[in-house]
Amino acid sequence: ATCAIRGNHDHAVAQRVPARDGSGLRSLAAATRPYQLEFLDRLHLKYLSRLPITQRFNLDGRNYCLVHATPHDPMDEYLLPDQTSAWETRLRGIEADIVCVGHTHLQYLIEINGIQVLNPGSVGQPRDGDWRCSYAIIQDGKVELRRIEYDVDATLRHMVEVGVDSQHVLQAASMLRTGGRPSQYKTPPGGEIGQ
């Protein structure tokens, strides 16, 4: 089964919401938003704007609920896997066997009162210390968390080629090469930006 839901950045780009200036990831979003708008045509923006915020379906006898953040606040709420009591509250009344979320960019699978909460992680903006793309496969009711290496330097070269300023390319390089935690984790094999 294939389905897609709208995330907070999908929504912001499709609705042409200006990125808020700030530091850290907000600064990076503000620096790259104009390029996203430049490269996405009208049909892409229409597709993003029409994505549902929540998807519910039954597959192979299991009920799924897909949201970007949480069932309580599908777009913006930021809950970590160790916030058990908050998850218990947010899942109350949810009729699902598996709730799939994103937003935190952290890959995890937890169980709260018989409901599995799955975050497949992030393909392109890791925040858990592992630079590789993360994703999940659900097959025969079993969830498998996976990682795969990709060419970080190609992504950074593309950012340079489209005109992202060097400060934000360096910020992206730090995040992408370290999984969002520059001082704690090993980095991928690779050279300098532009090699």
Backbone bond lengths (Angstrom), bond angles and torsions (degrees), N, CA, C in turn:
res aa  C-N    CA-C-N  psi(-1)  N-CA   C-N-CA  omega(-1)  CA-C   N-CA-C  phi
1 A - - - 1.464 - - 1.522 108.72 -
2 T 1.303 115.08 141.14 1.452 120.64 177.16 1.515 108.72 -125.59
3 C 1.297 116.40 129.32 1.459 120.62 173.23 1.519 107.42 -151.06
4 A 1.304 115.29 160.39 1.459 120.55 -178.78 1.518 108.83 -136.33
5 I 1.304 115.05 149.82 1.458 121.33 174.85 1.523 108.80 -126.76
6 R 1.305 115.71 163.00 1.458 121.62 -178.49 1.525 109.87 -89.08
7 G 1.325 115.27 129.97 1.453 121.29 174.25 1.519 110.82 -98.16
8 N 1.313 116.38 176.87 1.463 119.80 -176.07 1.524 112.56 -64.66
9 H 1.321 118.69 -37.70 1.467 119.67 178.82 1.527 111.30 -76.70
10 D 1.325 117.96 -34.35 1.466 120.55 173.18 1.526 109.26 -57.07
11 H 1.327 115.05 -46.93 1.461 121.12 -179.25 1.529 110.91 -62.26
12 A 1.317 115.97 -46.91 1.464 120.06 -177.49 1.524 111.65 -62.58
13 V 1.324 117.03 -42.45 1.465 120.09 179.70 1.526 110.09 -68.15
14 A 1.329 117.17 -47.00 1.466 120.50 -177.49 1.521 111.93 -62.46
15 Q 1.327 116.26 -34.67 1.464 120.65 -179.13 1.528 112.32 -92.86
16 R 1.336 115.13 2.10 1.474 121.28 -179.33 1.532 112.29 56.01
17 V 1.318 115.09 41.40 1.460 120.93 177.18 1.521 107.82 -77.96
18 P 1.318 118.04 124.68 1.469 118.87 179.16 1.531 110.25 -63.29
19 A 1.310 116.00 137.77 1.467 120.00 177.44 1.519 108.42 -70.16
20 R 1.322 115.83 139.91 1.462 120.46 179.15 1.514 109.70 -75.40
21 D 1.310 114.18 132.47 1.459 117.92 174.47 1.516 108.82 -66.90
22 G 1.277 116.19 154.04 1.447 121.16 179.18 1.504 108.80 169.00
23 S 1.294 115.03 -158.82 1.460 119.27 179.41 1.521 108.84 -110.78
24 G 1.313 115.00 174.00 1.455 121.11 175.70 1.512 113.28 60.50
25 L 1.332 116.03 -131.86 1.456 121.22 -175.58 1.522 112.39 -67.01
26 R 1.326 117.85 -30.42 1.472 119.91 176.21 1.519 110.55 -63.08
27 S 1.314 115.90 -40.22 1.464 120.36 178.55 1.526 110.42 -63.64
28 L 1.316 116.75 -42.58 1.464 121.07 178.79 1.535 110.68 -64.85
29 A 1.324 117.22 -41.84 1.468 120.71 177.60 1.524 110.70 -62.03
30 A 1.334 116.53 -42.82 1.469 120.41 179.62 1.526 111.02 -64.18
31 A 1.321 116.81 -36.46 1.469 120.73 -178.23 1.523 112.44 -74.05
32 T 1.320 117.66 -30.23 1.469 119.90 -175.79 1.528 113.85 -99.05
33 R 1.317 118.82 -15.74 1.478 120.97 -178.43 1.528 112.79 -55.83
34 P 1.333 119.91 -44.64 1.472 118.77 179.57 1.535 113.08 -58.73
35 Y 1.319 117.58 -34.13 1.466 120.72 179.55 1.523 110.95 -71.73
36 Q 1.321 116.03 -36.85 1.463 119.24 176.56 1.525 109.84 -61.38
37 L 1.317 116.03 -45.65 1.463 120.21 -179.83 1.525 111.81 -66.12
38 E 1.313 116.48 -33.19 1.461 120.38 179.60 1.531 111.74 -68.67
39 F 1.327 116.99 -37.90 1.461 120.34 -173.37 1.524 114.56 -92.47
40 L 1.310 117.41 -15.31 1.461 119.74 177.82 1.523 108.94 -92.69
41 D 1.324 116.39 127.23 1.463 118.27 179.18 1.530 110.08 -86.26
42 R 1.325 115.10 -179.70 1.459 121.75 -176.11 1.531 111.78 -57.33
43 L 1.330 117.72 -39.40 1.465 120.47 -179.37 1.524 112.01 -67.96
44 H 1.334 117.12 -38.48 1.469 119.84 176.52 1.527 110.43 -62.96
45 L 1.322 116.29 -45.55 1.467 120.35 -179.48 1.527 110.79 -64.07
46 K 1.322 116.46 -38.96 1.465 120.60 177.44 1.526 110.10 -63.34
47 Y 1.333 116.63 -43.68 1.462 120.93 177.97 1.532 110.36 -58.19
48 L 1.333 116.44 -49.09 1.464 119.96 -179.19 1.524 111.45 -61.44
49 S 1.320 116.74 -41.73 1.467 119.90 -176.76 1.522 112.21 -68.72
50 R 1.329 117.18 -22.90 1.466 120.67 -178.62 1.527 113.61 -95.19
51 L 1.310 117.09 -3.85 1.463 118.59 176.62 1.521 109.53 -63.24
52 P 1.314 117.70 138.49 1.465 119.47 177.86 1.527 111.07 -71.45
53 I 1.303 115.12 157.25 1.465 120.69 177.75 1.528 110.01 -84.29
54 T 1.313 116.15 -28.42 1.466 122.23 179.24 1.526 108.64 -135.50
55 Q 1.312 115.92 142.44 1.473 121.76 172.64 1.523 107.52 -128.22
56 R 1.312 115.75 134.85 1.465 121.76 174.26 1.522 107.56 -128.48
57 F 1.310 115.65 135.24 1.462 119.15 178.63 1.520 109.49 -160.23
58 N 1.326 114.95 164.95 1.453 122.25 175.87 1.516 107.36 -113.66
59 L 1.312 115.57 131.15 1.455 121.25 178.32 1.520 108.21 -137.54
60 D 1.303 115.54 124.01 1.464 121.39 179.32 1.526 112.15 52.86
61 G 1.333 115.66 39.63 1.459 120.24 176.18 1.517 115.44 80.08
62 R 1.313 117.66 5.75 1.473 120.65 178.94 1.520 109.14 -115.98
63 N 1.334 115.67 137.80 1.461 121.39 179.08 1.521 110.08 -90.89
64 Y 1.327 115.03 130.53 1.461 122.42 -178.74 1.521 110.10 -116.31
65 C 1.315 114.89 144.73 1.459 122.79 171.19 1.527 106.27 -130.04
66 L 1.329 116.25 121.71 1.468 121.01 179.79 1.520 109.19 -112.71
67 V 1.314 116.37 127.05 1.464 123.40 175.59 1.519 107.50 -142.48
68 H 1.306 116.58 159.69 1.461 118.82 178.79 1.525 111.15 -76.21
69 A 1.320 117.70 -43.13 1.469 120.89 -174.65 1.534 110.82 -110.12
70 T 1.336 116.98 -81.75 1.466 121.38 176.57 1.531 108.29 -141.36
71 P 1.334 118.22 161.12 1.464 119.11 176.30 1.532 112.29 -60.67
72 H 1.314 117.50 -29.67 1.469 122.25 179.51 1.524 111.50 -70.40
73 D 1.309 117.03 -41.18 1.474 123.84 179.52 1.526 106.58 -138.25
74 P 1.335 116.70 88.53 1.460 120.26 -171.00 1.524 115.98 -61.52
75 M 1.315 118.34 -18.35 1.454 119.37 -173.58 1.531 114.12 -103.94
76 D 1.329 118.27 -39.57 1.466 118.54 -165.16 1.525 117.74 -126.23
77 E 1.318 119.26 -15.36 1.467 118.69 -175.04 1.528 110.67 -67.16
78 Y 1.310 115.64 137.87 1.461 122.43 -174.01 1.523 108.37 -114.77
79 L 1.332 116.89 98.24 1.465 121.34 178.18 1.515 109.89 -115.74
80 L 1.310 115.11 134.13 1.462 121.60 179.31 1.526 109.71 -92.69
81 P 1.318 118.04 160.33 1.468 119.87 -175.61 1.522 114.04 -64.37
82 D 1.315 117.92 -24.22 1.469 119.47 -178.93 1.528 113.08 -88.04
83 Q 1.311 118.62 2.95 1.463 122.18 178.75 1.531 109.52 -89.86
84 T 1.325 114.69 63.89 1.461 122.23 -171.59 1.518 112.99 -57.95
85 S 1.314 118.68 -47.42 1.470 119.61 -176.96 1.523 111.26 -65.70
86 A 1.313 117.68 -36.37 1.469 120.39 176.89 1.526 110.30 -66.14
87 W 1.331 116.86 -41.61 1.462 119.71 177.34 1.528 110.48 -63.01
88 E 1.344 117.33 -41.11 1.468 119.94 178.77 1.521 110.43 -56.80
89 T 1.324 116.86 -43.91 1.463 121.55 178.75 1.521 111.16 -64.64
90 R 1.316 117.63 -45.73 1.468 121.76 -176.54 1.527 112.82 -68.72
91 L 1.325 117.21 -25.52 1.464 120.73 -178.45 1.525 113.08 -92.36
92 R 1.330 116.98 -9.17 1.459 120.69 -178.69 1.533 109.74 -58.01
93 G 1.315 116.24 126.53 1.460 121.09 178.64 1.520 114.37 84.88
94 I 1.313 117.78 -3.33 1.462 121.23 179.46 1.527 108.43 -81.92
95 E 1.307 116.48 123.10 1.459 121.14 178.92 1.521 108.39 -95.76
96 A 1.311 114.85 85.74 1.464 120.62 -179.20 1.514 109.16 -152.98
97 D 1.311 115.00 149.06 1.457 120.76 171.79 1.524 110.13 -88.54
98 I 1.337 115.11 -35.43 1.464 121.20 179.27 1.521 108.76 -132.43
99 V 1.325 115.77 127.17 1.460 122.33 172.87 1.523 106.49 -108.97
100 C 1.320 115.97 118.99 1.464 121.33 179.67 1.522 108.85 -100.35
101 V 1.330 115.47 128.62 1.462 121.87 -177.59 1.525 109.58 -129.96
102 G 1.295 116.29 177.61 1.462 122.53 176.68 1.522 108.02 -146.47
103 H 1.294 117.83 -120.65 1.456 128.49 170.84 1.525 115.25 62.71
104 T 1.322 118.68 -49.31 1.471 119.35 -178.14 1.526 112.03 -78.45
105 H 1.324 116.85 -16.93 1.470 123.01 -177.17 1.526 112.02 66.30
106 L 1.317 117.53 17.34 1.465 122.86 178.60 1.523 108.84 -105.10
107 Q 1.320 116.81 127.61 1.458 120.88 179.68 1.527 109.32 -82.09
108 Y 1.345 115.66 125.82 1.464 118.82 176.63 1.522 110.97 -162.71
109 L 1.311 113.99 162.01 1.453 123.29 172.81 1.519 106.13 -138.63
110 I 1.327 116.05 116.52 1.463 121.22 178.53 1.527 108.13 -126.65
111 E 1.319 115.70 162.13 1.455 119.73 174.95 1.518 108.69 -122.35
112 I 1.322 114.93 128.07 1.462 122.11 179.72 1.524 107.52 -125.49
113 N 1.317 116.74 113.48 1.465 121.85 177.88 1.531 112.70 48.32
114 G 1.318 116.33 45.66 1.453 121.71 176.34 1.521 115.66 83.61
115 I 1.324 117.29 -1.95 1.465 121.21 177.76 1.525 108.35 -105.46
116 Q 1.318 116.11 127.02 1.460 119.38 174.48 1.526 108.86 -82.65
117 V 1.324 115.68 132.19 1.464 121.75 174.85 1.521 106.24 -110.73
118 L 1.320 115.05 117.50 1.457 121.80 -175.88 1.517 110.05 -114.63
119 N 1.308 115.86 125.68 1.462 121.41 168.70 1.525 105.73 -117.94
120 P 1.338 117.96 111.83 1.461 119.37 -178.79 1.522 113.43 -70.63
121 G 1.325 117.07 -9.82 1.461 120.73 179.00 1.504 111.12 95.26
122 S 1.311 116.00 -143.35 1.459 121.02 -173.45 1.518 111.00 -135.78
123 V 1.308 115.45 135.94 1.458 120.09 175.68 1.521 110.20 -78.87
124 G 1.325 117.72 -34.82 1.458 118.37 -171.96 1.503 117.97 -131.92
125 Q 1.316 119.04 4.20 1.461 118.63 178.08 1.529 108.94 -146.82
126 P 1.317 116.60 71.62 1.461 120.27 -175.44 1.527 111.95 -66.90
127 R 1.329 114.21 149.32 1.467 118.86 177.99 1.521 111.64 -136.80
128 D 1.316 116.62 14.85 1.463 118.98 -175.66 1.521 113.47 -114.49
129 G 1.326 116.40 13.69 1.451 119.46 176.93 1.510 115.37 89.64
130 D 1.314 117.61 -2.54 1.460 121.51 177.71 1.527 107.10 -115.20
131 W 1.321 116.46 117.35 1.467 121.23 -173.31 1.522 114.26 -72.06
132 R 1.315 118.52 -15.86 1.465 120.95 -175.59 1.536 111.61 -73.04
133 C 1.330 115.47 154.97 1.466 120.98 173.37 1.522 108.26 -61.53
134 S 1.306 116.18 139.94 1.460 119.00 176.88 1.525 109.55 -119.33
135 Y 1.324 114.28 148.52 1.452 120.59 179.14 1.521 108.00 -160.12
136 A 1.315 115.83 174.71 1.461 120.60 178.85 1.520 109.16 -134.52
137 I 1.306 114.64 150.73 1.459 121.88 173.57 1.522 107.01 -122.37
138 I 1.327 115.25 132.19 1.461 120.76 174.62 1.522 106.46 -113.61
139 Q 1.316 115.05 116.24 1.460 120.09 -178.61 1.519 108.71 -137.31
140 D 1.317 115.26 128.23 1.462 121.49 -178.42 1.524 111.12 53.85
141 G 1.328 116.07 38.11 1.456 121.41 177.41 1.511 115.49 77.94
142 K 1.312 117.52 0.07 1.463 121.04 -179.72 1.520 109.59 -104.84
143 V 1.330 115.05 135.80 1.463 121.54 -179.22 1.517 109.05 -98.18
144 E 1.314 115.41 130.63 1.463 121.07 175.92 1.528 108.38 -123.66
145 L 1.328 116.02 121.75 1.462 121.48 176.27 1.520 108.34 -86.90
146 R 1.326 115.66 133.63 1.465 119.66 -177.01 1.522 111.61 -132.83
147 R 1.343 114.22 161.12 1.471 123.42 175.34 1.524 108.26 -135.39
148 I 1.329 114.61 150.08 1.457 119.63 176.12 1.526 109.02 -146.25
149 E 1.320 114.93 139.44 1.460 119.97 177.51 1.519 110.09 -73.64
150 Y 1.320 115.36 152.46 1.463 120.22 174.05 1.521 108.33 -146.88
151 D 1.309 115.94 170.73 1.460 122.18 -175.33 1.530 110.43 -83.75
152 V 1.317 116.11 88.50 1.464 122.14 179.26 1.521 110.42 -58.73
153 D 1.320 116.65 -41.64 1.466 119.72 -177.32 1.525 112.07 -63.52
154 A 1.324 118.18 -32.95 1.468 120.21 176.72 1.526 110.10 -64.10
155 T 1.317 116.61 -39.50 1.464 120.62 176.84 1.519 110.66 -62.52
156 L 1.321 116.38 -45.10 1.466 120.52 -179.61 1.527 111.22 -66.29
157 R 1.315 117.00 -39.77 1.477 119.71 176.74 1.523 110.97 -61.19
158 H 1.313 115.91 -40.53 1.463 119.63 178.76 1.533 110.67 -63.00
159 M 1.317 116.67 -40.75 1.464 119.72 177.74 1.526 110.66 -59.95
160 V 1.329 116.44 -42.03 1.471 120.78 177.76 1.528 109.65 -63.62
161 E 1.330 116.45 -45.36 1.470 121.30 -176.86 1.525 113.06 -61.59
162 V 1.331 117.30 -35.68 1.469 118.95 -178.88 1.520 112.71 -85.16
163 G 1.338 116.64 -7.21 1.454 119.11 172.89 1.511 117.32 105.50
164 V 1.325 118.07 11.58 1.467 118.99 175.79 1.525 107.73 -63.94
165 D 1.326 116.01 135.69 1.467 119.59 -176.10 1.525 111.44 -65.44
166 S 1.325 115.14 154.93 1.470 121.11 -171.85 1.523 112.86 -61.65
167 Q 1.328 118.12 -35.33 1.468 120.46 179.23 1.531 110.42 -59.51
168 H 1.323 116.85 -43.90 1.462 119.73 -178.02 1.526 112.22 -78.31
169 V 1.316 117.83 -28.12 1.469 119.92 173.15 1.527 109.13 -65.79
170 L 1.320 117.08 -41.85 1.475 120.29 177.59 1.523 111.10 -64.68
171 Q 1.323 116.88 -38.60 1.462 120.49 176.96 1.531 109.86 -62.91
172 A 1.323 116.46 -45.14 1.466 120.27 177.74 1.523 110.63 -63.16
173 A 1.330 117.07 -40.58 1.468 120.79 179.41 1.518 110.76 -59.48
174 S 1.322 116.49 -44.67 1.461 120.33 179.67 1.528 110.68 -60.92
175 M 1.317 116.39 -45.36 1.456 120.38 -178.65 1.530 111.15 -67.44
176 L 1.329 116.63 -47.40 1.460 119.78 -174.92 1.524 112.76 -69.77
177 R 1.308 117.08 -33.74 1.471 119.92 -178.45 1.521 113.60 -81.42
178 T 1.315 117.19 -17.06 1.460 119.94 -176.58 1.517 113.17 -118.82
179 G 1.313 117.50 2.63 1.455 119.53 -176.84 1.506 112.38 70.28
180 G 1.313 116.79 28.05 1.456 121.02 176.58 1.509 115.28 85.68
181 R 1.321 117.44 2.54 1.469 120.76 -179.23 1.524 109.36 -135.22
182 P 1.321 117.00 81.51 1.463 121.71 -170.10 1.522 116.29 -54.66
183 S 1.302 118.81 -34.05 1.461 118.54 -172.47 1.521 114.31 -95.00
184 Q 1.333 118.50 -3.22 1.450 118.83 -169.31 1.522 116.53 -112.79
185 Y 1.317 118.60 -23.19 1.454 118.65 -167.49 1.510 112.57 -129.88
186 K 1.317 114.60 160.67 1.462 119.73 178.77 1.529 110.23 -67.87
187 T 1.295 115.44 152.58 1.458 121.44 -179.30 1.520 110.06 -106.92
188 P 1.324 116.56 162.38 1.460 119.47 -179.28 1.509 111.32 -72.81
189 P 1.318 115.86 162.38 1.456 117.79 171.83 1.518 107.84 -64.70
190 G 1.312 117.65 144.52 1.458 118.97 178.87 1.501 111.20 161.80
191 G 1.300 114.05 165.61 1.451 120.39 -177.78 1.504 111.91 -104.12
192 E 1.298 113.85 -157.00 1.452 121.40 179.78 1.522 109.77 -80.68
193 I 1.306 115.47 162.50 1.456 120.87 177.06 1.515 108.88 -59.51
194 G 1.321 115.86 134.09 1.448 120.52 176.01 1.520 114.59 90.90
195 Q 1.319 118.68 -5.72 1.474 120.18 178.72 1.497 110.59 -70.36
